[in-house]
């Protein structure tokens, strides 16, 4: 991987060091990831969105569940903003 000079706002981060520490221990296999991307690219009806890797899949499912809980908790408030007709009904 080639790293460019960081933007001044991000000089406190060291992406090369982070990547060097993870190299060879990451969960995902780059070759298998590339094969999966090729498969998606050549599908007749590819998904609009997809996550690759067990770690990414677990993270997105967790986020979806948290979103679902939050949206359902405030459903009444969300729906309370609908326009009411002259008779006060939707």
PyMOL Python script that loads the backbone (N, CA, C, O; Angstrom):
from pymol import cmd

cmd.read_pdbstr("""\
ATOM      1  N   UNK A   1       0.846  -1.168   0.000  1.00  0.00           N
ATOM      2  CA  UNK A   1       0.000   0.000   0.000  1.00  0.00           C
ATOM      3  C   UNK A   1       0.890   1.229   0.000  1.00  0.00           C
ATOM      4  O   UNK A   1       1.926   1.273   0.663  1.00  0.00           O
ATOM      5  N   UNK A   2       0.465   2.216  -0.753  1.00  0.00           N
ATOM      6  CA  UNK A   2       1.207   3.473  -0.832  1.00  0.00           C
ATOM      7  C   UNK A   2       0.464   4.528  -0.029  1.00  0.00           C
ATOM      8  O   UNK A   2      -0.745   4.699  -0.187  1.00  0.00           O
ATOM      9  N   UNK A   3       1.182   5.229   0.826  1.00  0.00           N
ATOM     10  CA  UNK A   3       0.583   6.248   1.676  1.00  0.00           C
ATOM     11  C   UNK A   3       1.069   7.623   1.234  1.00  0.00           C
ATOM     12  O   UNK A   3       2.262   7.824   1.008  1.00  0.00           O
ATOM     13  N   UNK A   4       0.154   8.554   1.115  1.00  0.00           N
ATOM     14  CA  UNK A   4       0.518   9.933   0.780  1.00  0.00           C
ATOM     15  C   UNK A   4       0.727  10.711   2.073  1.00  0.00           C
ATOM     16  O   UNK A   4       0.461  10.210   3.165  1.00  0.00           O
ATOM     17  N   UNK A   5       1.203  11.929   1.933  1.00  0.00           N
ATOM     18  CA  UNK A   5       1.363  12.782   3.110  1.00  0.00           C
ATOM     19  C   UNK A   5      -0.021  13.094   3.665  1.00  0.00           C
ATOM     20  O   UNK A   5      -0.946  13.379   2.904  1.00  0.00           O
ATOM     21  N   UNK A   6      -0.166  13.043   4.978  1.00  0.00           N
ATOM     22  CA  UNK A   6      -1.496  13.278   5.563  1.00  0.00           C
ATOM     23  C   UNK A   6      -1.918  14.739   5.460  1.00  0.00           C
ATOM     24  O   UNK A   6      -1.087  15.644   5.401  1.00  0.00           O
ATOM     25  N   UNK A   7      -3.202  14.937   5.440  1.00  0.00           N
ATOM     26  CA  UNK A   7      -3.773  16.280   5.528  1.00  0.00           C
ATOM     27  C   UNK A   7      -3.402  16.814   6.909  1.00  0.00           C
ATOM     28  O   UNK A   7      -3.371  16.049   7.873  1.00  0.00           O
ATOM     29  N   UNK A   8      -3.123  18.097   7.022  1.00  0.00           N
ATOM     30  CA  UNK A   8      -2.712  18.664   8.327  1.00  0.00           C
ATOM     31  C   UNK A   8      -3.663  18.343   9.480  1.00  0.00           C
ATOM     32  O   UNK A   8      -3.222  18.247  10.626  1.00  0.00           O
ATOM     33  N   UNK A   9      -4.941  18.179   9.206  1.00  0.00           N
ATOM     34  CA  UNK A   9      -5.901  17.882  10.277  1.00  0.00           C
ATOM     35  C   UNK A   9      -5.745  16.464  10.810  1.00  0.00           C
ATOM     36  O   UNK A   9      -6.284  16.130  11.866  1.00  0.00           O
ATOM     37  N   UNK A  10      -5.002  15.625  10.073  1.00  0.00           N
ATOM     38  CA  UNK A  10      -4.889  14.218  10.469  1.00  0.00           C
ATOM     39  C   UNK A  10      -3.457  13.793  10.778  1.00  0.00           C
ATOM     40  O   UNK A  10      -3.150  12.602  10.744  1.00  0.00           O
ATOM     41  N   UNK A  11      -2.589  14.734  11.075  1.00  0.00           N
ATOM     42  CA  UNK A  11      -1.201  14.386  11.355  1.00  0.00           C
ATOM     43  C   UNK A  11      -1.042  13.575  12.644  1.00  0.00           C
ATOM     44  O   UNK A  11      -0.005  12.947  12.855  1.00  0.00           O
ATOM     45  N   UNK A  12      -2.058  13.587  13.501  1.00  0.00           N
ATOM     46  CA  UNK A  12      -1.992  12.810  14.736  1.00  0.00           C
ATOM     47  C   UNK A  12      -2.227  11.315  14.478  1.00  0.00           C
ATOM     48  O   UNK A  12      -2.007  10.492  15.366  1.00  0.00           O
ATOM     49  N   UNK A  13      -2.665  10.972  13.285  1.00  0.00           N
ATOM     50  CA  UNK A  13      -2.893   9.569  12.928  1.00  0.00           C
ATOM     51  C   UNK A  13      -1.722   9.049  12.111  1.00  0.00           C
ATOM     52  O   UNK A  13      -1.077   9.806  11.386  1.00  0.00           O
ATOM     53  N   UNK A  14      -1.453   7.775  12.228  1.00  0.00           N
ATOM     54  CA  UNK A  14      -0.386   7.168  11.445  1.00  0.00           C
ATOM     55  C   UNK A  14      -0.942   5.911  10.770  1.00  0.00           C
ATOM     56  O   UNK A  14      -0.808   4.810  11.304  1.00  0.00           O
ATOM     57  N   UNK A  15      -1.566   6.071   9.600  1.00  0.00           N
ATOM     58  CA  UNK A  15      -2.195   4.925   8.952  1.00  0.00           C
ATOM     59  C   UNK A  15      -1.205   3.829   8.576  1.00  0.00           C
ATOM     60  O   UNK A  15      -1.550   2.648   8.639  1.00  0.00           O
ATOM     61  N   UNK A  16       0.012   4.188   8.187  1.00  0.00           N
ATOM     62  CA  UNK A  16       0.995   3.162   7.829  1.00  0.00           C
ATOM     63  C   UNK A  16       1.317   2.286   9.030  1.00  0.00           C
ATOM     64  O   UNK A  16       1.377   1.063   8.909  1.00  0.00           O
ATOM     65  N   UNK A  17       1.523   2.897  10.173  1.00  0.00           N
ATOM     66  CA  UNK A  17       1.803   2.139  11.388  1.00  0.00           C
ATOM     67  C   UNK A  17       0.627   1.224  11.742  1.00  0.00           C
ATOM     68  O   UNK A  17       0.823   0.062  12.099  1.00  0.00           O
ATOM     69  N   UNK A  18      -0.585   1.752  11.641  1.00  0.00           N
ATOM     70  CA  UNK A  18      -1.783   0.952  11.937  1.00  0.00           C
ATOM     71  C   UNK A  18      -1.889  -0.241  11.001  1.00  0.00           C
ATOM     72  O   UNK A  18      -2.179  -1.357  11.433  1.00  0.00           O
ATOM     73  N   UNK A  19      -1.653  -0.001   9.715  1.00  0.00           N
ATOM     74  CA  UNK A  19      -1.750  -1.088   8.742  1.00  0.00           C
ATOM     75  C   UNK A  19      -0.631  -2.118   8.944  1.00  0.00           C
ATOM     76  O   UNK A  19      -0.864  -3.321   8.825  1.00  0.00           O
ATOM     77  N   UNK A  20       0.556  -1.652   9.245  1.00  0.00           N
ATOM     78  CA  UNK A  20       1.672  -2.579   9.481  1.00  0.00           C
ATOM     79  C   UNK A  20       1.381  -3.503  10.660  1.00  0.00           C
ATOM     80  O   UNK A  20       1.732  -4.682  10.628  1.00  0.00           O
ATOM     81  N   UNK A  21       0.734  -2.965  11.708  1.00  0.00           N
ATOM     82  CA  UNK A  21       0.400  -3.778  12.881  1.00  0.00           C
ATOM     83  C   UNK A  21      -0.623  -4.858  12.544  1.00  0.00           C
ATOM     84  O   UNK A  21      -0.567  -5.958  13.092  1.00  0.00           O
ATOM     85  N   UNK A  22      -1.555  -4.551  11.648  1.00  0.00           N
ATOM     86  CA  UNK A  22      -2.629  -5.487  11.311  1.00  0.00           C
ATOM     87  C   UNK A  22      -2.245  -6.462  10.203  1.00  0.00           C
ATOM     88  O   UNK A  22      -2.865  -7.518  10.076  1.00  0.00           O
ATOM     89  N   UNK A  23      -1.243  -6.133   9.405  1.00  0.00           N
ATOM     90  CA  UNK A  23      -0.920  -6.941   8.239  1.00  0.00           C
ATOM     91  C   UNK A  23      -0.710  -8.407   8.618  1.00  0.00           C
ATOM     92  O   UNK A  23       0.120  -8.737   9.466  1.00  0.00           O
ATOM     93  N   UNK A  24      -1.473  -9.259   7.976  1.00  0.00           N
ATOM     94  CA  UNK A  24      -1.365 -10.692   8.226  1.00  0.00           C
ATOM     95  C   UNK A  24      -2.255 -11.190   9.341  1.00  0.00           C
ATOM     96  O   UNK A  24      -2.397 -12.398   9.528  1.00  0.00           O
ATOM     97  N   UNK A  25      -2.863 -10.272  10.093  1.00  0.00           N
ATOM     98  CA  UNK A  25      -3.743 -10.689  11.190  1.00  0.00           C
ATOM     99  C   UNK A  25      -5.191 -10.274  10.948  1.00  0.00           C
ATOM    100  O   UNK A  25      -6.076 -10.601  11.738  1.00  0.00           O
ATOM    101  N   UNK A  26      -5.430  -9.553   9.853  1.00  0.00           N
ATOM    102  CA  UNK A  26      -6.779  -9.101   9.566  1.00  0.00           C
ATOM    103  C   UNK A  26      -7.673 -10.301   9.255  1.00  0.00           C
ATOM    104  O   UNK A  26      -7.208 -11.341   8.787  1.00  0.00           O
ATOM    105  N   UNK A  27      -8.956 -10.130   9.526  1.00  0.00           N
ATOM    106  CA  UNK A  27      -9.903 -11.211   9.326  1.00  0.00           C
ATOM    107  C   UNK A  27     -10.140 -11.482   7.844  1.00  0.00           C
ATOM    108  O   UNK A  27     -10.276 -12.634   7.433  1.00  0.00           O
ATOM    109  N   UNK A  28     -10.188 -10.422   7.049  1.00  0.00           N
ATOM    110  CA  UNK A  28     -10.510 -10.569   5.635  1.00  0.00           C
ATOM    111  C   UNK A  28      -9.320 -10.980   4.792  1.00  0.00           C
ATOM    112  O   UNK A  28      -8.178 -10.617   5.073  1.00  0.00           O
ATOM    113  N   UNK A  29      -9.615 -11.752   3.743  1.00  0.00           N
ATOM    114  CA  UNK A  29      -8.608 -12.183   2.775  1.00  0.00           C
ATOM    115  C   UNK A  29      -8.793 -11.321   1.525  1.00  0.00           C
ATOM    116  O   UNK A  29      -9.836 -11.410   0.877  1.00  0.00           O
ATOM    117  N   UNK A  30      -7.812 -10.490   1.168  1.00  0.00           N
ATOM    118  CA  UNK A  30      -7.961  -9.595   0.017  1.00  0.00           C
ATOM    119  C   UNK A  30      -8.313 -10.315  -1.288  1.00  0.00           C
ATOM    120  O   UNK A  30      -9.110  -9.805  -2.076  1.00  0.00           O
ATOM    121  N   UNK A  31      -7.739 -11.471  -1.520  1.00  0.00           N
ATOM    122  CA  UNK A  31      -8.041 -12.210  -2.754  1.00  0.00           C
ATOM    123  C   UNK A  31      -9.500 -12.668  -2.772  1.00  0.00           C
ATOM    124  O   UNK A  31     -10.169 -12.587  -3.801  1.00  0.00           O
ATOM    125  N   UNK A  32      -9.978 -13.141  -1.647  1.00  0.00           N
ATOM    126  CA  UNK A  32     -11.376 -13.573  -1.575  1.00  0.00           C
ATOM    127  C   UNK A  32     -12.320 -12.371  -1.654  1.00  0.00           C
ATOM    128  O   UNK A  32     -13.407 -12.469  -2.223  1.00  0.00           O
ATOM    129  N   UNK A  33     -11.905 -11.240  -1.083  1.00  0.00           N
ATOM    130  CA  UNK A  33     -12.693 -10.014  -1.195  1.00  0.00           C
ATOM    131  C   UNK A  33     -12.794  -9.552  -2.640  1.00  0.00           C
ATOM    132  O   UNK A  33     -13.867  -9.158  -3.097  1.00  0.00           O
ATOM    133  N   UNK A  34     -11.678  -9.599  -3.359  1.00  0.00           N
ATOM    134  CA  UNK A  34     -11.685  -9.214  -4.777  1.00  0.00           C
ATOM    135  C   UNK A  34     -12.577 -10.149  -5.588  1.00  0.00           C
ATOM    136  O   UNK A  34     -13.299  -9.699  -6.477  1.00  0.00           O
ATOM    137  N   UNK A  35     -12.532 -11.438  -5.291  1.00  0.00           N
ATOM    138  CA  UNK A  35     -13.387 -12.403  -5.998  1.00  0.00           C
ATOM    139  C   UNK A  35     -14.860 -12.113  -5.736  1.00  0.00           C
ATOM    140  O   UNK A  35     -15.688 -12.226  -6.640  1.00  0.00           O
ATOM    141  N   UNK A  36     -15.186 -11.740  -4.504  1.00  0.00           N
ATOM    142  CA  UNK A  36     -16.572 -11.412  -4.168  1.00  0.00           C
ATOM    143  C   UNK A  36     -17.016 -10.146  -4.900  1.00  0.00           C
ATOM    144  O   UNK A  36     -18.140 -10.082  -5.397  1.00  0.00           O
ATOM    145  N   UNK A  37     -16.142  -9.141  -4.970  1.00  0.00           N
ATOM    146  CA  UNK A  37     -16.481  -7.903  -5.691  1.00  0.00           C
ATOM    147  C   UNK A  37     -16.693  -8.175  -7.174  1.00  0.00           C
ATOM    148  O   UNK A  37     -17.595  -7.609  -7.792  1.00  0.00           O
ATOM    149  N   UNK A  38     -15.863  -9.040  -7.744  1.00  0.00           N
ATOM    150  CA  UNK A  38     -16.039  -9.403  -9.153  1.00  0.00           C
ATOM    151  C   UNK A  38     -17.376 -10.099  -9.357  1.00  0.00           C
ATOM    152  O   UNK A  38     -18.083  -9.833 -10.329  1.00  0.00           O
ATOM    153  N   UNK A  39     -17.716 -10.987  -8.439  1.00  0.00           N
ATOM    154  CA  UNK A  39     -18.995 -11.696  -8.533  1.00  0.00           C
ATOM    155  C   UNK A  39     -20.155 -10.710  -8.519  1.00  0.00           C
ATOM    156  O   UNK A  39     -21.084 -10.832  -9.317  1.00  0.00           O
ATOM    157  N   UNK A  40     -20.106  -9.734  -7.617  1.00  0.00           N
ATOM    158  CA  UNK A  40     -21.158  -8.727  -7.545  1.00  0.00           C
ATOM    159  C   UNK A  40     -21.194  -7.909  -8.840  1.00  0.00           C
ATOM    160  O   UNK A  40     -22.269  -7.637  -9.375  1.00  0.00           O
ATOM    161  N   UNK A  41     -20.023  -7.520  -9.337  1.00  0.00           N
ATOM    162  CA  UNK A  41     -19.948  -6.688 -10.544  1.00  0.00           C
ATOM    163  C   UNK A  41     -20.494  -7.394 -11.778  1.00  0.00           C
ATOM    164  O   UNK A  41     -20.936  -6.742 -12.723  1.00  0.00           O
ATOM    165  N   UNK A  42     -20.465  -8.708 -11.774  1.00  0.00           N
ATOM    166  CA  UNK A  42     -20.928  -9.445 -12.952  1.00  0.00           C
ATOM    167  C   UNK A  42     -22.326 -10.038 -12.779  1.00  0.00           C
ATOM    168  O   UNK A  42     -22.786 -10.779 -13.648  1.00  0.00           O
ATOM    169  N   UNK A  43     -23.001  -9.733 -11.691  1.00  0.00           N
ATOM    170  CA  UNK A  43     -24.372 -10.219 -11.475  1.00  0.00           C
ATOM    171  C   UNK A  43     -25.335  -9.507 -12.421  1.00  0.00           C
ATOM    172  O   UNK A  43     -25.146  -8.337 -12.752  1.00  0.00           O
ATOM    173  N   UNK A  44     -26.365 -10.226 -12.850  1.00  0.00           N
ATOM    174  CA  UNK A  44     -27.407  -9.609 -13.666  1.00  0.00           C
ATOM    175  C   UNK A  44     -28.158  -8.552 -12.869  1.00  0.00           C
ATOM    176  O   UNK A  44     -28.510  -7.503 -13.408  1.00  0.00           O
ATOM    177  N   UNK A  45     -28.406  -8.817 -11.598  1.00  0.00           N
ATOM    178  CA  UNK A  45     -29.099  -7.874 -10.727  1.00  0.00           C
ATOM    179  C   UNK A  45     -28.309  -7.732  -9.428  1.00  0.00           C
ATOM    180  O   UNK A  45     -28.670  -8.331  -8.415  1.00  0.00           O
ATOM    181  N   UNK A  46     -27.232  -6.943  -9.449  1.00  0.00           N
ATOM    182  CA  UNK A  46     -26.409  -6.804  -8.237  1.00  0.00           C
ATOM    183  C   UNK A  46     -27.151  -6.040  -7.152  1.00  0.00           C
ATOM    184  O   UNK A  46     -28.018  -5.216  -7.444  1.00  0.00           O
ATOM    185  N   UNK A  47     -26.807  -6.317  -5.900  1.00  0.00           N
ATOM    186  CA  UNK A  47     -27.437  -5.583  -4.797  1.00  0.00           C
ATOM    187  C   UNK A  47     -27.002  -4.125  -4.817  1.00  0.00           C
ATOM    188  O   UNK A  47     -25.901  -3.797  -5.261  1.00  0.00           O
ATOM    189  N   UNK A  48     -27.883  -3.256  -4.331  1.00  0.00           N
ATOM    190  CA  UNK A  48     -27.544  -1.836  -4.238  1.00  0.00           C
ATOM    191  C   UNK A  48     -26.404  -1.635  -3.244  1.00  0.00           C
ATOM    192  O   UNK A  48     -25.513  -0.813  -3.458  1.00  0.00           O
ATOM    193  N   UNK A  49     -26.448  -2.401  -2.153  1.00  0.00           N
ATOM    194  CA  UNK A  49     -25.402  -2.334  -1.128  1.00  0.00           C
ATOM    195  C   UNK A  49     -25.082  -3.743  -0.674  1.00  0.00           C
ATOM    196  O   UNK A  49     -25.939  -4.626  -0.671  1.00  0.00           O
ATOM    197  N   UNK A  50     -23.823  -3.935  -0.287  1.00  0.00           N
ATOM    198  CA  UNK A  50     -23.397  -5.231   0.248  1.00  0.00           C
ATOM    199  C   UNK A  50     -22.205  -4.976   1.161  1.00  0.00           C
ATOM    200  O   UNK A  50     -21.414  -4.063   0.926  1.00  0.00           O
ATOM    201  N   UNK A  51     -22.087  -5.778   2.186  1.00  0.00           N
ATOM    202  CA  UNK A  51     -20.905  -5.711   3.038  1.00  0.00           C
ATOM    203  C   UNK A  51     -20.094  -6.976   2.791  1.00  0.00           C
ATOM    204  O   UNK A  51     -20.651  -8.050   2.564  1.00  0.00           O
ATOM    205  N   UNK A  52     -18.804  -6.839   2.839  1.00  0.00           N
ATOM    206  CA  UNK A  52     -17.923  -7.985   2.626  1.00  0.00           C
ATOM    207  C   UNK A  52     -17.129  -8.252   3.891  1.00  0.00           C
ATOM    208  O   UNK A  52     -16.526  -7.342   4.459  1.00  0.00           O
ATOM    209  N   UNK A  53     -17.131  -9.479   4.320  1.00  0.00           N
ATOM    210  CA  UNK A  53     -16.386  -9.878   5.500  1.00  0.00           C
ATOM    211  C   UNK A  53     -17.284 -10.108   6.687  1.00  0.00           C
ATOM    212  O   UNK A  53     -18.285  -9.415   6.874  1.00  0.00           O
ATOM    213  N   UNK A  54     -16.919 -11.083   7.485  1.00  0.00           N
ATOM    214  CA  UNK A  54     -17.701 -11.412   8.680  1.00  0.00           C
ATOM    215  C   UNK A  54     -17.748 -10.258   9.659  1.00  0.00           C
ATOM    216  O   UNK A  54     -18.778 -10.008  10.285  1.00  0.00           O
ATOM    217  N   UNK A  55     -16.632  -9.551   9.795  1.00  0.00           N
ATOM    218  CA  UNK A  55     -16.594  -8.431  10.734  1.00  0.00           C
ATOM    219  C   UNK A  55     -17.513  -7.308  10.278  1.00  0.00           C
ATOM    220  O   UNK A  55     -18.231  -6.726  11.091  1.00  0.00           O
ATOM    221  N   UNK A  56     -17.499  -7.001   8.994  1.00  0.00           N
ATOM    222  CA  UNK A  56     -18.368  -5.949   8.462  1.00  0.00           C
ATOM    223  C   UNK A  56     -19.833  -6.360   8.556  1.00  0.00           C
ATOM    224  O   UNK A  56     -20.691  -5.542   8.887  1.00  0.00           O
ATOM    225  N   UNK A  57     -20.116  -7.624   8.267  1.00  0.00           N
ATOM    226  CA  UNK A  57     -21.496  -8.098   8.332  1.00  0.00           C
ATOM    227  C   UNK A  57     -22.033  -7.979   9.756  1.00  0.00           C
ATOM    228  O   UNK A  57     -23.144  -7.489   9.962  1.00  0.00           O
ATOM    229  N   UNK A  58     -21.257  -8.420  10.730  1.00  0.00           N
ATOM    230  CA  UNK A  58     -21.686  -8.335  12.134  1.00  0.00           C
ATOM    231  C   UNK A  58     -21.896  -6.887  12.557  1.00  0.00           C
ATOM    232  O   UNK A  58     -22.862  -6.583  13.257  1.00  0.00           O
ATOM    233  N   UNK A  59     -21.010  -5.995  12.144  1.00  0.00           N
ATOM    234  CA  UNK A  59     -21.122  -4.587  12.509  1.00  0.00           C
ATOM    235  C   UNK A  59     -22.376  -3.949  11.925  1.00  0.00           C
ATOM    236  O   UNK A  59     -23.065  -3.191  12.608  1.00  0.00           O
ATOM    237  N   UNK A  60     -22.673  -4.252  10.666  1.00  0.00           N
ATOM    238  CA  UNK A  60     -23.833  -3.617  10.037  1.00  0.00           C
ATOM    239  C   UNK A  60     -25.133  -4.161  10.608  1.00  0.00           C
ATOM    240  O   UNK A  60     -26.094  -3.409  10.766  1.00  0.00           O
ATOM    241  N   UNK A  61     -25.183  -5.448  10.920  1.00  0.00           N
ATOM    242  CA  UNK A  61     -26.391  -6.003  11.532  1.00  0.00           C
ATOM    243  C   UNK A  61     -26.630  -5.360  12.897  1.00  0.00           C
ATOM    244  O   UNK A  61     -27.768  -5.041  13.242  1.00  0.00           O
ATOM    245  N   UNK A  62     -25.575  -5.171  13.665  1.00  0.00           N
ATOM    246  CA  UNK A  62     -25.691  -4.502  14.971  1.00  0.00           C
ATOM    247  C   UNK A  62     -26.230  -3.083  14.790  1.00  0.00           C
ATOM    248  O   UNK A  62     -27.113  -2.656  15.534  1.00  0.00           O
ATOM    249  N   UNK A  63     -25.708  -2.356  13.812  1.00  0.00           N
ATOM    250  CA  UNK A  63     -26.157  -0.989  13.563  1.00  0.00           C
ATOM    251  C   UNK A  63     -27.620  -0.971  13.139  1.00  0.00           C
ATOM    252  O   UNK A  63     -28.383  -0.122  13.601  1.00  0.00           O
ATOM    253  N   UNK A  64     -28.023  -1.892  12.268  1.00  0.00           N
ATOM    254  CA  UNK A  64     -29.418  -1.961  11.815  1.00  0.00           C
ATOM    255  C   UNK A  64     -30.348  -2.207  13.000  1.00  0.00           C
ATOM    256  O   UNK A  64     -31.409  -1.590  13.091  1.00  0.00           O
ATOM    257  N   UNK A  65     -29.963  -3.096  13.900  1.00  0.00           N
ATOM    258  CA  UNK A  65     -30.793  -3.376  15.071  1.00  0.00           C
ATOM    259  C   UNK A  65     -30.918  -2.143  15.966  1.00  0.00           C
ATOM    260  O   UNK A  65     -31.994  -1.872  16.501  1.00  0.00           O
ATOM    261  N   UNK A  66     -29.827  -1.398  16.130  1.00  0.00           N
ATOM    262  CA  UNK A  66     -29.878  -0.178  16.944  1.00  0.00           C
ATOM    263  C   UNK A  66     -30.751   0.875  16.283  1.00  0.00           C
ATOM    264  O   UNK A  66     -31.525   1.550  16.962  1.00  0.00           O
ATOM    265  N   UNK A  67     -30.639   1.024  14.978  1.00  0.00           N
ATOM    266  CA  UNK A  67     -31.494   1.963  14.247  1.00  0.00           C
ATOM    267  C   UNK A  67     -32.950   1.567  14.407  1.00  0.00           C
ATOM    268  O   UNK A  67     -33.800   2.418  14.669  1.00  0.00           O
ATOM    269  N   UNK A  68     -33.246   0.288  14.254  1.00  0.00           N
ATOM    270  CA  UNK A  68     -34.623  -0.188  14.359  1.00  0.00           C
ATOM    271  C   UNK A  68     -35.195   0.150  15.736  1.00  0.00           C
ATOM    272  O   UNK A  68     -36.310   0.659  15.841  1.00  0.00           O
ATOM    273  N   UNK A  69     -34.433  -0.131  16.780  1.00  0.00           N
ATOM    274  CA  UNK A  69     -34.886   0.182  18.145  1.00  0.00           C
ATOM    275  C   UNK A  69     -35.164   1.675  18.292  1.00  0.00           C
ATOM    276  O   UNK A  69     -36.193   2.072  18.840  1.00  0.00           O
ATOM    277  N   UNK A  70     -34.240   2.499  17.801  1.00  0.00           N
ATOM    278  CA  UNK A  70     -34.383   3.945  17.936  1.00  0.00           C
ATOM    279  C   UNK A  70     -35.581   4.462  17.152  1.00  0.00           C
ATOM    280  O   UNK A  70     -36.366   5.250  17.681  1.00  0.00           O
ATOM    281  N   UNK A  71     -35.736   4.038  15.910  1.00  0.00           N
ATOM    282  CA  UNK A  71     -36.846   4.533  15.094  1.00  0.00           C
ATOM    283  C   UNK A  71     -38.186   4.108  15.659  1.00  0.00           C
ATOM    284  O   UNK A  71     -39.130   4.898  15.670  1.00  0.00           O
ATOM    285  N   UNK A  72     -38.285   2.886  16.124  1.00  0.00           N
ATOM    286  CA  UNK A  72     -39.556   2.422  16.688  1.00  0.00           C
ATOM    287  C   UNK A  72     -39.876   3.157  17.992  1.00  0.00           C
ATOM    288  O   UNK A  72     -41.039   3.444  18.279  1.00  0.00           O
ATOM    289  N   UNK A  73     -38.843   3.458  18.774  1.00  0.00           N
ATOM    290  CA  UNK A  73     -39.044   4.164  20.032  1.00  0.00           C
ATOM    291  C   UNK A  73     -39.674   5.544  19.795  1.00  0.00           C
ATOM    292  O   UNK A  73     -40.498   5.997  20.589  1.00  0.00           O
ATOM    293  N   UNK A  74     -39.288   6.196  18.719  1.00  0.00           N
ATOM    294  CA  UNK A  74     -39.776   7.547  18.434  1.00  0.00           C
ATOM    295  C   UNK A  74     -40.740   7.591  17.243  1.00  0.00           C
ATOM    296  O   UNK A  74     -40.907   8.634  16.610  1.00  0.00           O
ATOM    297  N   UNK A  75     -41.364   6.461  16.947  1.00  0.00           N
ATOM    298  CA  UNK A  75     -42.296   6.406  15.822  1.00  0.00           C
ATOM    299  C   UNK A  75     -43.421   7.428  15.983  1.00  0.00           C
ATOM    300  O   UNK A  75     -43.763   8.128  15.030  1.00  0.00           O
ATOM    301  N   UNK A  76     -43.990   7.516  17.166  1.00  0.00           N
ATOM    302  CA  UNK A  76     -45.087   8.452  17.403  1.00  0.00           C
ATOM    303  C   UNK A  76     -44.684   9.888  17.103  1.00  0.00           C
ATOM    304  O   UNK A  76     -45.430  10.630  16.464  1.00  0.00           O
ATOM    305  N   UNK A  77     -43.513  10.272  17.563  1.00  0.00           N
ATOM    306  CA  UNK A  77     -43.030  11.625  17.297  1.00  0.00           C
ATOM    307  C   UNK A  77     -42.816  11.838  15.808  1.00  0.00           C
ATOM    308  O   UNK A  77     -43.177  12.884  15.268  1.00  0.00           O
ATOM    309  N   UNK A  78     -42.231  10.850  15.143  1.00  0.00           N
ATOM    310  CA  UNK A  78     -42.007  10.958  13.696  1.00  0.00           C
ATOM    311  C   UNK A  78     -43.310  11.145  12.943  1.00  0.00           C
ATOM    312  O   UNK A  78     -43.413  11.989  12.053  1.00  0.00           O
ATOM    313  N   UNK A  79     -44.298  10.353  13.306  1.00  0.00           N
ATOM    314  CA  UNK A  79     -45.588  10.408  12.603  1.00  0.00           C
ATOM    315  C   UNK A  79     -46.414  11.627  13.003  1.00  0.00           C
ATOM    316  O   UNK A  79     -47.350  11.993  12.293  1.00  0.00           O
ATOM    317  N   UNK A  80     -46.083  12.261  14.128  1.00  0.00           N
ATOM    318  CA  UNK A  80     -46.875  13.393  14.617  1.00  0.00           C
ATOM    319  C   UNK A  80     -46.725  14.639  13.751  1.00  0.00           C
ATOM    320  O   UNK A  80     -47.442  15.618  13.960  1.00  0.00           O
ATOM    321  N   UNK A  81     -45.830  14.625  12.806  1.00  0.00           N
ATOM    322  CA  UNK A  81     -45.588  15.819  11.985  1.00  0.00           C
ATOM    323  C   UNK A  81     -46.383  15.831  10.694  1.00  0.00           C
ATOM    324  O   UNK A  81     -46.251  16.764   9.903  1.00  0.00           O
ATOM    325  N   UNK A  82     -47.211  14.813  10.460  1.00  0.00           N
ATOM    326  CA  UNK A  82     -48.019  14.766   9.242  1.00  0.00           C
ATOM    327  C   UNK A  82     -49.028  15.913   9.241  1.00  0.00           C
ATOM    328  O   UNK A  82     -49.521  16.329  10.289  1.00  0.00           O
ATOM    329  N   UNK A  83     -49.316  16.403   8.067  1.00  0.00           N
ATOM    330  CA  UNK A  83     -50.280  17.492   7.907  1.00  0.00           C
ATOM    331  C   UNK A  83     -51.670  16.997   8.243  1.00  0.00           C
ATOM    332  O   UNK A  83     -52.061  15.907   7.825  1.00  0.00           O
ATOM    333  N   UNK A  84     -52.416  17.784   8.993  1.00  0.00           N
ATOM    334  CA  UNK A  84     -53.796  17.479   9.320  1.00  0.00           C
ATOM    335  C   UNK A  84     -54.710  18.292   8.407  1.00  0.00           C
ATOM    336  O   UNK A  84     -54.440  19.458   8.117  1.00  0.00           O
ATOM    337  N   UNK A  85     -55.779  17.669   7.965  1.00  0.00           N
ATOM    338  CA  UNK A  85     -56.744  18.356   7.110  1.00  0.00           C
ATOM    339  C   UNK A  85     -57.572  19.358   7.895  1.00  0.00           C
ATOM    340  O   UNK A  85     -57.373  19.521   9.099  1.00  0.00           O
ATOM    341  N   UNK A  86     -58.490  20.025   7.228  1.00  0.00           N
ATOM    342  CA  UNK A  86     -59.337  21.051   7.864  1.00  0.00           C
ATOM    343  C   UNK A  86     -60.147  20.481   9.016  1.00  0.00           C
ATOM    344  O   UNK A  86     -60.485  21.192   9.962  1.00  0.00           O
ATOM    345  N   UNK A  87     -60.463  19.160   8.928  1.00  0.00           N
ATOM    346  CA  UNK A  87     -61.253  18.543   9.988  1.00  0.00           C
ATOM    347  C   UNK A  87     -60.389  18.018  11.136  1.00  0.00           C
ATOM    348  O   UNK A  87     -60.892  17.390  12.068  1.00  0.00           O
ATOM    349  N   UNK A  88     -59.065  18.286  11.055  1.00  0.00           N
ATOM    350  CA  UNK A  88     -58.157  17.829  12.104  1.00  0.00           C
ATOM    351  C   UNK A  88     -57.736  16.378  11.962  1.00  0.00           C
ATOM    352  O   UNK A  88     -57.042  15.835  12.821  1.00  0.00           O
ATOM    353  N   UNK A  89     -58.162  15.754  10.868  1.00  0.00           N
ATOM    354  CA  UNK A  89     -57.804  14.352  10.618  1.00  0.00           C
ATOM    355  C   UNK A  89     -56.785  14.268   9.496  1.00  0.00           C
ATOM    356  O   UNK A  89     -56.669  15.184   8.682  1.00  0.00           O
ATOM    357  N   UNK A  90     -56.061  13.185   9.458  1.00  0.00           N
ATOM    358  CA  UNK A  90     -55.086  12.969   8.367  1.00  0.00           C
ATOM    359  C   UNK A  90     -55.778  12.690   7.071  1.00  0.00           C
ATOM    360  O   UNK A  90     -55.120  12.485   6.051  1.00  0.00           O
TER     361      UNK A  90
END
""", "prot")
cmd.dss("prot")
cmd.show_as("cartoon", "prot")
cmd.util.cbc("prot")
cmd.orient("prot")
